[in-house]
Amino acid sequence: MARKTSKNHIEPRKTPAQARSAETVAAILEAAARILEDKGFRGYNTNDVAARAGVSIGSLYQYFPNKDAITKALLRRETEPLSAAFEQVGDAPSLVEGLQRFVRAAVAHQLRRPVLARLLDFEEARLPLQAENGALGEVGAKALGRLLSRHGAGRGAAARTASHDMFAIVKGMIDAAGERGETDAQALEARVTAAMSGYLQQMKIIDL
């Protein structure tokens, strides 16, 4: 039977308040990222993370109760820039450019550190991160909704449904490409953008 991880069990013990503490946490997270990239899950434990980070295991446990808490913080570190990039999409000067920006940001996130991204995808599904995952999805869908509205592609419930569908298309295609180990960013961007454009045309939301 798979082990269940409670939501409270993966919260950090404390938030760094000083620069030195922030540097320690940053070192722990980067050490965790590098271990996952180098060894995968088999070599991923708190002792190895502490050693790679150059901190004592006691220092690590001051901030994180276990490796799942480290993973959650690492996921947050990796997704925050993507969320910020999504929020800028609604201001694009054209619908086509907005879609391209959205897809480019999502593909860049997946391929910047592809091994890490794939492993974190697995952890997203395992850990109780519904709120975090939902938040990123909402940011992405709202950005797409603003983009559609700004460029005359409808408003209201239909536009909201379309924006969520489009986010699902982007996430599904890029996650699947990551699982296959794809590395050609331009080819992937072209396919995902074409899928979004085809959806908009097929649903008669706009004629691109």
FIKOLZA-1660 file (N, C-alpha, C; in steps of 0.1 Angstrom, whole numbers, plus 5000, padded with zeros to 4 digits):
% residues 208
   i   px   py   pz ch aa at
   1 5009 4988 5000  A  M  N
   1 5000 5000 5000  A  M CA
   1 5009 5012 5000  A  M  C
   2 5005 5022 4992  A  A  N
   2 5013 5034 4991  A  A CA
   2 5012 5043 5004  A  A  C
   3 5024 5048 5008  A  R  N
   3 5024 5056 5020  A  R CA
   3 5017 5070 5017  A  R  C
   4 5008 5074 5025  A  K  N
   4 5002 5087 5024  A  K CA
   4 5009 5097 5032  A  K  C
   5 5010 5109 5026  A  T  N
   5 5018 5120 5032  A  T CA
   5 5008 5131 5036  A  T  C
   6 5007 5134 5048  A  S  N
   6 4997 5145 5053  A  S CA
   6 5002 5158 5048  A  S  C
   7 4993 5167 5046  A  K  N
   7 4996 5181 5041  A  K CA
   7 5005 5188 5052  A  K  C
   8 5001 5187 5064  A  N  N
   8 5009 5193 5075  A  N CA
   8 5023 5188 5076  A  N  C
   9 5025 5176 5072  A  H  N
   9 5038 5169 5074  A  H CA
   9 5048 5174 5064  A  H  C
  10 5044 5182 5054  A  I  N
  10 5054 5186 5044  A  I CA
  10 5055 5202 5044  A  I  C
  11 5050 5208 5055  A  E  N
  11 5052 5222 5056  A  E CA
  11 5066 5225 5062  A  E  C
  12 5073 5236 5058  A  P  N
  12 5086 5239 5064  A  P CA
  12 5084 5242 5079  A  P  C
  13 5094 5240 5087  A  R  N
  13 5093 5242 5101  A  R CA
  13 5094 5257 5104  A  R  C
  14 5102 5265 5096  A  K  N
  14 5102 5279 5098  A  K CA
  14 5107 5286 5085  A  K  C
  15 5103 5298 5084  A  T  N
  15 5107 5306 5072  A  T CA
  15 5120 5314 5076  A  T  C
  16 5130 5314 5067  A  P  N
  16 5142 5321 5070  A  P CA
  16 5140 5336 5071  A  P  C
  17 5144 5343 5082  A  A  N
  17 5142 5357 5084  A  A CA
  17 5154 5365 5081  A  A  C
  18 5166 5359 5081  A  Q  N
  18 5178 5367 5078  A  Q CA
  18 5185 5362 5065  A  Q  C
  19 5194 5370 5060  A  A  N
  19 5200 5366 5048  A  A CA
  19 5208 5353 5049  A  A  C
  20 5215 5351 5060  A  R  N
  20 5222 5339 5061  A  R CA
  20 5213 5327 5062  A  R  C
  21 5202 5328 5068  A  S  N
  21 5192 5317 5069  A  S CA
  21 5187 5314 5055  A  S  C
  22 5184 5325 5047  A  A  N
  22 5179 5323 5034  A  A CA
  22 5189 5316 5025  A  A  C
  23 5202 5320 5027  A  E  N
  23 5212 5313 5019  A  E CA
  23 5213 5298 5022  A  E  C
  24 5211 5295 5035  A  T  N
  24 5211 5281 5039  A  T CA
  24 5200 5273 5032  A  T  C
  25 5188 5279 5033  A  V  N
  25 5176 5272 5026  A  V CA
  25 5179 5271 5011  A  V  C
  26 5184 5282 5005  A  A  N
  26 5187 5281 4991  A  A CA
  26 5197 5270 4987  A  A  C
  27 5207 5269 4996  A  A  N
  27 5217 5258 4994  A  A CA
  27 5211 5244 4995  A  A  C
  28 5202 5243 5005  A  I  N
  28 5195 5230 5007  A  I CA
  28 5186 5226 4994  A  I  C
  29 5179 5236 4989  A  L  N
  29 5170 5233 4978  A  L CA
  29 5178 5230 4965  A  L  C
  30 5189 5238 4963  A  E  N
  30 5197 5235 4951  A  E CA
  30 5204 5222 4953  A  E  C
  31 5209 5218 4965  A  A  N
  31 5215 5205 4967  A  A CA
  31 5204 5194 4964  A  A  C
  32 5192 5196 4968  A  A  N
  32 5182 5186 4965  A  A CA
  32 5180 5185 4950  A  A  C
  33 5179 5196 4943  A  A  N
  33 5177 5196 4929  A  A CA
  33 5188 5188 4922  A  A  C
  34 5201 5191 4926  A  R  N
  34 5212 5184 4919  A  R CA
  34 5213 5169 4922  A  R  C
  35 5209 5165 4934  A  I  N
  35 5208 5151 4937  A  I CA
  35 5198 5144 4929  A  I  C
  36 5186 5150 4928  A  L  N
  36 5176 5144 4919  A  L CA
  36 5180 5143 4905  A  L  C
  37 5187 5153 4900  A  E  N
  37 5192 5153 4886  A  E CA
  37 5203 5142 4885  A  E  C
  38 5212 5141 4895  A  D  N
  38 5223 5131 4893  A  D CA
  38 5219 5117 4897  A  D  C
  39 5211 5115 4907  A  K  N
  39 5208 5101 4912  A  K CA
  39 5194 5097 4911  A  K  C
  40 5185 5106 4909  A  G  N
  40 5171 5103 4909  A  G CA
  40 5166 5101 4924  A  G  C
  41 5154 5094 4925  A  F  N
  41 5149 5092 4938  A  F CA
  41 5157 5083 4947  A  F  C
  42 5164 5074 4941  A  R  N
  42 5171 5064 4949  A  R CA
  42 5182 5070 4958  A  R  C
  43 5188 5081 4953  A  G  N
  43 5198 5087 4961  A  G CA
  43 5194 5100 4968  A  G  C
  44 5181 5101 4969  A  Y  N
  44 5175 5114 4975  A  Y CA
  44 5171 5112 4989  A  Y  C
  45 5178 5117 4999  A  N  N
  45 5175 5116 5013  A  N CA
  45 5181 5128 5020  A  N  C
  46 5176 5130 5032  A  T  N
  46 5180 5143 5039  A  T CA
  46 5195 5143 5043  A  T  C
  47 5201 5131 5046  A  N  N
  47 5215 5131 5049  A  N CA
  47 5223 5135 5037  A  N  C
  48 5220 5130 5025  A  D  N
  48 5227 5134 5013  A  D CA
  48 5225 5148 5009  A  D  C
  49 5213 5153 5011  A  V  N
  49 5210 5167 5008  A  V CA
  49 5218 5176 5017  A  V  C
  50 5218 5173 5030  A  A  N
  50 5226 5181 5039  A  A CA
  50 5241 5181 5035  A  A  C
  51 5246 5170 5032  A  A  N
  51 5260 5169 5028  A  A CA
  51 5263 5176 5016  A  A  C
  52 5255 5175 5005  A  R  N
  52 5257 5182 4993  A  R CA
  52 5256 5198 4995  A  R  C
  53 5247 5202 5004  A  A  N
  53 5245 5216 5007  A  A CA
  53 5256 5222 5015  A  A  C
  54 5264 5213 5022  A  G  N
  54 5274 5218 5031  A  G CA
  54 5269 5223 5044  A  G  C
  55 5258 5217 5049  A  V  N
  55 5252 5221 5062  A  V CA
  55 5251 5208 5070  A  V  C
  56 5249 5210 5083  A  S  N
  56 5247 5198 5092  A  S CA
  56 5233 5193 5090  A  S  C
  57 5230 5181 5093  A  I  N
  57 5217 5175 5093  A  I CA
  57 5208 5183 5102  A  I  C
  58 5214 5187 5114  A  G  N
  58 5206 5195 5123  A  G CA
  58 5201 5208 5118  A  G  C
  59 5210 5215 5110  A  S  N
  59 5206 5227 5103  A  S CA
  59 5195 5225 5093  A  S  C
  60 5196 5214 5086  A  L  N
  60 5185 5211 5076  A  L CA
  60 5172 5209 5083  A  L  C
  61 5172 5201 5094  A  Y  N
  61 5160 5199 5102  A  Y CA
  61 5154 5211 5109  A  Y  C
  62 5162 5221 5110  A  Q  N
  62 5156 5234 5115  A  Q CA
  62 5146 5240 5106  A  Q  C
  63 5147 5237 5093  A  Y  N
  63 5138 5243 5083  A  Y CA
  63 5129 5233 5077  A  Y  C
  64 5133 5220 5076  A  F  N
  64 5125 5210 5069  A  F CA
  64 5124 5197 5077  A  F  C
  65 5112 5193 5080  A  P  N
  65 5110 5181 5088  A  P CA
  65 5114 5168 5081  A  P  C
  66 5114 5168 5068  A  N  N
  66 5117 5156 5060  A  N CA
  66 5119 5159 5046  A  N  C
  67 5122 5149 5038  A  K  N
  67 5126 5152 5024  A  K CA
  67 5113 5157 5016  A  K  C
  68 5101 5152 5020  A  D  N
  68 5089 5157 5012  A  D CA
  68 5087 5172 5014  A  D  C
  69 5091 5177 5026  A  A  N
  69 5090 5191 5028  A  A CA
  69 5100 5199 5019  A  A  C
  70 5112 5193 5018  A  I  N
  70 5122 5199 5008  A  I CA
  70 5116 5199 4994  A  I  C
  71 5110 5187 4990  A  T  N
  71 5105 5186 4977  A  T CA
  71 5094 5197 4974  A  T  C
  72 5085 5199 4984  A  K  N
  72 5075 5209 4982  A  K CA
  72 5081 5222 4980  A  K  C
  73 5091 5226 4988  A  A  N
  73 5097 5239 4987  A  A CA
  73 5104 5240 4974  A  A  C
  74 5110 5229 4969  A  L  N
  74 5117 5230 4956  A  L CA
  74 5107 5231 4945  A  L  C
  75 5096 5225 4946  A  L  N
  75 5085 5227 4936  A  L CA
  75 5081 5241 4935  A  L  C
  76 5079 5247 4947  A  R  N
  76 5075 5261 4948  A  R CA
  76 5085 5270 4941  A  R  C
  77 5098 5267 4944  A  R  N
  77 5109 5275 4939  A  R CA
  77 5109 5274 4923  A  R  C
  78 5106 5263 4918  A  E  N
  78 5107 5261 4904  A  E CA
  78 5094 5266 4897  A  E  C
  79 5083 5267 4903  A  T  N
  79 5071 5271 4896  A  T CA
  79 5068 5286 4898  A  T  C
  80 5074 5293 4908  A  E  N
  80 5071 5307 4910  A  E CA
  80 5075 5315 4897  A  E  C
  81 5086 5313 4891  A  P  N
  81 5089 5321 4879  A  P CA
  81 5080 5318 4868  A  P  C
  82 5075 5306 4867  A  L  N
  82 5065 5303 4856  A  L CA
  82 5052 5310 4859  A  L  C
  83 5048 5310 4871  A  S  N
  83 5035 5317 4875  A  S CA
  83 5037 5332 4871  A  S  C
  84 5048 5338 4874  A  A  N
  84 5050 5352 4871  A  A CA
  84 5050 5354 4856  A  A  C
  85 5056 5345 4848  A  A  N
  85 5056 5347 4834  A  A CA
  85 5042 5346 4828  A  A  C
  86 5034 5336 4834  A  F  N
  86 5020 5335 4829  A  F CA
  86 5012 5348 4832  A  F  C
  87 5014 5355 4843  A  E  N
  87 5007 5367 4846  A  E CA
  87 5009 5378 4836  A  E  C
  88 5021 5378 4829  A  Q  N
  88 5024 5388 4819  A  Q CA
  88 5017 5386 4806  A  Q  C
  89 5012 5374 4804  A  V  N
  89 5007 5370 4791  A  V CA
  89 4995 5378 4786  A  V  C
  90 4986 5382 4796  A  G  N
  90 4974 5389 4793  A  G CA
  90 4977 5402 4787  A  G  C
  91 4989 5408 4788  A  D  N
  91 4992 5421 4783  A  D CA
  91 4998 5421 4769  A  D  C
  92 4998 5409 4763  A  A  N
  92 5004 5408 4750  A  A CA
  92 4997 5416 4739  A  A  C
  93 5004 5422 4729  A  P  N
  93 4997 5431 4720  A  P CA
  93 4988 5424 4710  A  P  C
  94 4990 5411 4709  A  S  N
  94 4981 5403 4700  A  S CA
  94 4978 5390 4706  A  S  C
  95 4967 5383 4701  A  L  N
  95 4964 5370 4706  A  L CA
  95 4974 5360 4703  A  L  C
  96 4979 5360 4690  A  V  N
  96 4989 5351 4686  A  V CA
  96 5002 5352 4694  A  V  C
  97 5006 5364 4696  A  E  N
  97 5018 5366 4704  A  E CA
  97 5016 5362 4719  A  E  C
  98 5004 5364 4724  A  G  N
  98 5001 5360 4738  A  G CA
  98 5002 5345 4739  A  G  C
  99 4996 5338 4729  A  L  N
  99 4996 5323 4730  A  L CA
  99 5011 5319 4729  A  L  C
 100 5019 5325 4720  A  Q  N
 100 5033 5321 4718  A  Q CA
 100 5040 5323 4731  A  Q  C
 101 5038 5335 4738  A  R  N
 101 5045 5338 4750  A  R CA
 101 5041 5327 4761  A  R  C
 102 5029 5324 4762  A  F  N
 102 5024 5314 4772  A  F CA
 102 5031 5301 4770  A  F  C
 103 5031 5296 4757  A  V  N
 103 5037 5283 4754  A  V CA
 103 5052 5283 4756  A  V  C
 104 5058 5294 4752  A  R  N
 104 5073 5295 4753  A  R CA
 104 5077 5295 4768  A  R  C
 105 5069 5301 4777  A  A  N
 105 5072 5301 4791  A  A CA
 105 5071 5287 4796  A  A  C
 106 5060 5280 4793  A  A  N
 106 5058 5267 4798  A  A CA
 106 5068 5257 4793  A  A  C
 107 5072 5258 4780  A  V  N
 107 5082 5249 4774  A  V CA
 107 5096 5252 4781  A  V  C
 108 5099 5264 4782  A  A  N
 108 5112 5268 4789  A  A CA
 108 5113 5262 4803  A  A  C
 109 5102 5263 4810  A  H  N
 109 5101 5258 4824  A  H CA
 109 5104 5243 4823  A  H  C
 110 5099 5236 4814  A  Q  N
 110 5100 5221 4813  A  Q CA
 110 5115 5217 4809  A  Q  C
 111 5120 5225 4800  A  L  N
 111 5133 5221 4794  A  L CA
 111 5145 5228 4800  A  L  C
 112 5143 5237 4809  A  R  N
 112 5154 5244 4815  A  R CA
 112 5163 5234 4823  A  R  C
 113 5156 5226 4831  A  R  N
 113 5163 5215 4838  A  R CA
 113 5154 5203 4836  A  R  C
 114 5154 5196 4824  A  P  N
 114 5144 5187 4821  A  P CA
 114 5143 5175 4830  A  P  C
 115 5155 5170 4835  A  V  N
 115 5154 5158 4844  A  V CA
 115 5147 5162 4857  A  V  C
 116 5151 5173 4862  A  L  N
 116 5144 5178 4875  A  L CA
 116 5130 5180 4872  A  L  C
 117 5126 5186 4861  A  A  N
 117 5112 5189 4859  A  A CA
 117 5104 5176 4858  A  A  C
 118 5109 5166 4852  A  R  N
 118 5102 5153 4851  A  R CA
 118 5100 5146 4864  A  R  C
 119 5111 5147 4872  A  L  N
 119 5110 5140 4885  A  L CA
 119 5100 5148 4894  A  L  C
 120 5100 5161 4893  A  L  N
 120 5091 5169 4901  A  L CA
 120 5076 5167 4897  A  L  C
 121 5075 5164 4884  A  D  N
 121 5061 5161 4879  A  D CA
 121 5056 5149 4887  A  D  C
 122 5064 5139 4888  A  F  N
 122 5060 5127 4896  A  F CA
 122 5056 5130 4910  A  F  C
 123 5065 5139 4916  A  E  N
 123 5062 5142 4930  A  E CA
 123 5049 5151 4932  A  E  C
 124 5046 5159 4922  A  E  N
 124 5034 5166 4922  A  E CA
 124 5022 5157 4923  A  E  C
 125 5022 5146 4916  A  A  N
 125 5011 5137 4916  A  A CA
 125 5011 5129 4930  A  A  C
 126 5022 5127 4936  A  R  N
 126 5023 5119 4948  A  R CA
 126 5019 5127 4961  A  R  C
 127 5024 5139 4962  A  L  N
 127 5023 5147 4974  A  L CA
 127 5009 5154 4974  A  L  C
 128 5004 5157 4986  A  P  N
 128 4991 5164 4987  A  P CA
 128 4993 5179 4984  A  P  C
 129 4994 5182 4971  A  L  N
 129 4997 5196 4967  A  L CA
 129 4986 5202 4958  A  L  C
 130 4973 5197 4961  A  Q  N
 130 4962 5202 4953  A  Q CA
 130 4961 5217 4952  A  Q  C
 131 4963 5223 4964  A  A  N
 131 4962 5238 4964  A  A CA
 131 4972 5245 4956  A  A  C
 132 4985 5240 4957  A  E  N
 132 4996 5246 4949  A  E CA
 132 4994 5244 4934  A  E  C
 133 4990 5232 4930  A  N  N
 133 4988 5229 4916  A  N CA
 133 4976 5236 4911  A  N  C
 134 4966 5237 4919  A  G  N
 134 4954 5245 4915  A  G CA
 134 4957 5260 4913  A  G  C
 135 4966 5265 4922  A  A  N
 135 4969 5279 4921  A  A CA
 135 4976 5282 4908  A  A  C
 136 4986 5274 4904  A  L  N
 136 4993 5276 4891  A  L CA
 136 4983 5275 4880  A  L  C
 137 4974 5265 4880  A  G  N
 137 4964 5264 4870  A  G CA
 137 4955 5276 4869  A  G  C
 138 4951 5281 4880  A  E  N
 138 4943 5293 4880  A  E CA
 138 4950 5305 4874  A  E  C
 139 4962 5307 4878  A  V  N
 139 4970 5318 4873  A  V CA
 139 4971 5317 4858  A  V  C
 140 4974 5305 4853  A  G  N
 140 4975 5303 4838  A  G CA
 140 4962 5305 4831  A  G  C
 141 4951 5299 4837  A  A  N
 141 4938 5300 4830  A  A CA
 141 4933 5315 4830  A  A  C
 142 4936 5322 4841  A  K  N
 142 4931 5336 4842  A  K CA
 142 4939 5345 4832  A  K  C
 143 4952 5342 4830  A  A  N
 143 4960 5349 4821  A  A CA
 143 4955 5347 4807  A  A  C
 144 4952 5334 4804  A  L  N
 144 4946 5331 4790  A  L CA
 144 4933 5338 4789  A  L  C
 145 4925 5338 4799  A  G  N
 145 4912 5344 4799  A  G CA
 145 4913 5359 4796  A  G  C
 146 4922 5366 4802  A  R  N
 146 4924 5380 4800  A  R CA
 146 4929 5383 4785  A  R  C
 147 4937 5374 4781  A  L  N
 147 4942 5375 4767  A  L CA
 147 4931 5373 4757  A  L  C
 148 4922 5364 4759  A  L  N
 148 4911 5362 4750  A  L CA
 148 4902 5374 4750  A  L  C
 149 4899 5378 4762  A  S  N
 149 4890 5390 4764  A  S CA
 149 4895 5402 4757  A  S  C
 150 4908 5405 4760  A  R  N
 150 4914 5417 4754  A  R CA
 150 4914 5417 4739  A  R  C
 151 4915 5406 4733  A  H  N
 151 4915 5405 4718  A  H CA
 151 4902 5400 4712  A  H  C
 152 4891 5403 4719  A  G  N
 152 4878 5400 4713  A  G CA
 152 4874 5386 4711  A  G  C
 153 4880 5377 4719  A  A  N
 153 4877 5363 4718  A  A CA
 153 4866 5358 4728  A  A  C
 154 4858 5367 4732  A  G  N
 154 4847 5363 4741  A  G CA
 154 4849 5366 4756  A  G  C
 155 4838 5366 4763  A  R  N
 155 4838 5368 4777  A  R CA
 155 4829 5358 4784  A  R  C
 156 4829 5359 4797  A  G  N
 156 4819 5350 4805  A  G CA
 156 4823 5336 4806  A  G  C
 157 4813 5327 4808  A  A  N
 157 4815 5313 4810  A  A CA
 157 4823 5306 4799  A  A  C
 158 4819 5310 4787  A  A  N
 158 4825 5303 4775  A  A CA
 158 4840 5306 4775  A  A  C
 159 4844 5318 4777  A  A  N
 159 4858 5322 4777  A  A CA
 159 4866 5315 4789  A  A  C
 160 4859 5314 4801  A  R  N
 160 4865 5308 4812  A  R CA
 160 4868 5293 4809  A  R  C
 161 4858 5286 4803  A  T  N
 161 4859 5272 4799  A  T CA
 161 4871 5271 4789  A  T  C
 162 4871 5280 4779  A  A  N
 162 4882 5279 4769  A  A CA
 162 4895 5281 4775  A  A  C
 163 4897 5290 4785  A  S  N
 163 4910 5292 4791  A  S CA
 163 4915 5280 4799  A  S  C
 164 4905 5274 4806  A  H  N
 164 4909 5262 4813  A  H CA
 164 4913 5250 4804  A  H  C
 165 4905 5249 4793  A  D  N
 165 4908 5239 4783  A  D CA
 165 4922 5241 4777  A  D  C
 166 4925 5253 4774  A  M  N
 166 4938 5256 4768  A  M CA
 166 4949 5254 4777  A  M  C
 167 4947 5257 4790  A  F  N
 167 4958 5254 4799  A  F CA
 167 4960 5239 4800  A  F  C
 168 4949 5231 4800  A  A  N
 168 4950 5217 4801  A  A CA
 168 4958 5211 4788  A  A  C
 169 4955 5217 4777  A  I  N
 169 4962 5213 4765  A  I CA
 169 4977 5215 4766  A  I  C
 170 4981 5227 4771  A  V  N
 170 4995 5231 4772  A  V CA
 170 5002 5221 4782  A  V  C
 171 4996 5220 4794  A  K  N
 171 5002 5212 4805  A  K CA
 171 5003 5197 4800  A  K  C
 172 4992 5192 4794  A  G  N
 172 4992 5178 4790  A  G CA
 172 5002 5175 4780  A  G  C
 173 5003 5183 4769  A  M  N
 173 5013 5181 4759  A  M CA
 173 5027 5182 4763  A  M  C
 174 5030 5193 4772  A  I  N
 174 5044 5195 4776  A  I CA
 174 5048 5185 4786  A  I  C
 175 5039 5181 4795  A  D  N
 175 5042 5170 4805  A  D CA
 175 5045 5157 4797  A  D  C
 176 5037 5154 4787  A  A  N
 176 5040 5142 4779  A  A CA
 176 5053 5142 4772  A  A  C
 177 5056 5154 4766  A  A  N
 177 5069 5156 4759  A  A CA
 177 5080 5154 4769  A  A  C
 178 5079 5159 4781  A  G  N
 178 5089 5157 4792  A  G CA
 178 5091 5142 4795  A  G  C
 179 5080 5135 4796  A  E  N
 179 5081 5121 4799  A  E CA
 179 5089 5113 4788  A  E  C
 180 5087 5118 4775  A  R  N
 180 5094 5111 4764  A  R CA
 180 5108 5116 4763  A  R  C
 181 5112 5126 4771  A  G  N
 181 5126 5131 4770  A  G CA
 181 5128 5141 4759  A  G  C
 182 5118 5147 4753  A  E  N
 182 5120 5157 4742  A  E CA
 182 5129 5168 4747  A  E  C
 183 5137 5173 4738  A  T  N
 183 5146 5185 4741  A  T CA
 183 5145 5196 4730  A  T  C
 184 5137 5194 4720  A  D  N
 184 5136 5204 4709  A  D CA
 184 5125 5214 4713  A  D  C
 185 5130 5225 4719  A  A  N
 185 5120 5235 4724  A  A CA
 185 5112 5241 4712  A  A  C
 186 5118 5244 4701  A  Q  N
 186 5110 5251 4690  A  Q CA
 186 5100 5242 4685  A  Q  C
 187 5103 5229 4683  A  A  N
 187 5093 5219 4677  A  A CA
 187 5082 5218 4687  A  A  C
 188 5085 5217 4700  A  L  N
 188 5074 5215 4709  A  L CA
 188 5065 5227 4710  A  L  C
 189 5072 5239 4710  A  E  N
 189 5064 5252 4711  A  E CA
 189 5054 5252 4699  A  E  C
 190 5059 5248 4687  A  A  N
 190 5051 5249 4675  A  A CA
 190 5039 5240 4676  A  A  C
 191 5041 5228 4681  A  R  N
 191 5030 5218 4682  A  R CA
 191 5020 5223 4692  A  R  C
 192 5024 5227 4703  A  V  N
 192 5015 5232 4714  A  V CA
 192 5007 5244 4709  A  V  C
 193 5014 5254 4703  A  T  N
 193 5007 5265 4698  A  T CA
 193 4997 5262 4688  A  T  C
 194 5001 5253 4679  A  A  N
 194 4991 5248 4669  A  A CA
 194 4979 5242 4675  A  A  C
 195 4981 5234 4685  A  A  N
 195 4970 5227 4692  A  A CA
 195 4960 5238 4698  A  A  C
 196 4966 5248 4705  A  M  N
 196 4958 5258 4710  A  M CA
 196 4950 5266 4700  A  M  C
 197 4957 5269 4689  A  S  N
 197 4950 5276 4678  A  S CA
 197 4939 5268 4672  A  S  C
 198 4942 5255 4670  A  G  N
 198 4932 5246 4664  A  G CA
 198 4920 5245 4673  A  G  C
 199 4922 5245 4686  A  Y  N
 199 4911 5244 4696  A  Y CA
 199 4902 5257 4694  A  Y  C
 200 4909 5269 4694  A  L  N
 200 4901 5281 4693  A  L CA
 200 4893 5282 4680  A  L  C
 201 4899 5277 4669  A  Q  N
 201 4892 5277 4656  A  Q CA
 201 4880 5266 4656  A  Q  C
 202 4883 5255 4661  A  Q  N
 202 4873 5244 4661  A  Q CA
 202 4861 5248 4670  A  Q  C
 203 4864 5254 4681  A  M  N
 203 4853 5259 4690  A  M CA
 203 4847 5272 4685  A  M  C
 204 4852 5277 4674  A  K  N
 204 4846 5289 4668  A  K CA
 204 4847 5301 4678  A  K  C
 205 4858 5301 4686  A  I  N
 205 4860 5312 4696  A  I CA
 205 4866 5324 4688  A  I  C
 206 4875 5321 4679  A  I  N
 206 4881 5331 4671  A  I CA
 206 4887 5325 4659  A  I  C
 207 4888 5333 4648  A  D  N
 207 4894 5328 4636  A  D CA
 207 4908 5334 4634  A  D  C
 208 4918 5325 4638  A  L  N
 208 4932 5330 4637  A  L CA
 208 4938 5329 4623  A  L  C
% end
